[in-house]
């Protein structure tokens, strides 16, 4: 069964304290893995698409990596404005369905 | 990646009425997807909307309750019919493609009273 698990559920960091969010997945043939940022009451904001193991992508303080079983979203020297829920989703080769994780709620304390 | 304009951003509706949510995409996309997100929960897919054919609904969602239109490759609507307080949620559309990324609309926060 295709599924996505994100950990931790919630993470509190001091400003400048780097950390990583995890997205573990099982899917019958990965077509793409997607990271989104979601602020309260708003739609998810697209961050990255990763297609194959070993791939990495960066955007400002965020870096996403991918292995055959999981993806990490590394946050370097986070700022309070990075506080949000980060969602991971995977798309299998067999269809257009997205499988979403339940998200990691990140709070960065000044 | 595609830019999606979703309207309305929020609404408060009376029980038993209907609300139509619109999503306009700035480029042509083959498929559009409609989601519901309960507070503090992840996204639940309602249906997939293809242009020129009937939408495909996920288990637990029916066309009579959530009719969808897809008149062209840049536009879709979702109607929430005969609303009850249990329909209070955030409704989202998604579109795009694998190469450029899938984006979401800004969401419609619906409150049914």
Boltz contact constraints between the chains, C-beta under 6 A:
constraints:
  - contact:
      token1: [A, 32]
      token2: [B, 98]
      max_distance: 6.0
  - contact:
      token1: [A, 42]
      token2: [B, 106]
      max_distance: 6.0
  - contact:
      token1: [A, 42]
      token2: [B, 107]
      max_distance: 6.0
  - contact:
      token1: [A, 43]
      token2: [B, 92]
      max_distance: 6.0
  - contact:
      token1: [A, 43]
      token2: [B, 104]
      max_distance: 6.0
  - contact:
      token1: [A, 43]
      token2: [B, 105]
      max_distance: 6.0
  - contact:
      token1: [A, 43]
      token2: [B, 106]
      max_distance: 6.0
  - contact:
      token1: [A, 43]
      token2: [B, 107]
      max_distance: 6.0
  - contact:
      token1: [A, 44]
      token2: [B, 104]
      max_distance: 6.0
  - contact:
      token1: [A, 46]
      token2: [B, 1]
      max_distance: 6.0
  - contact:
      token1: [A, 46]
      token2: [B, 101]
      max_distance: 6.0
  - contact:
      token1: [A, 46]
      token2: [B, 103]
      max_distance: 6.0
  - contact:
      token1: [A, 49]
      token2: [B, 101]
      max_distance: 6.0
  - contact:
      token1: [A, 100]
      token2: [B, 42]
      max_distance: 6.0
  - contact:
      token1: [A, 100]
      token2: [B, 43]
      max_distance: 6.0
  - contact:
      token1: [A, 102]
      token2: [B, 42]
      max_distance: 6.0
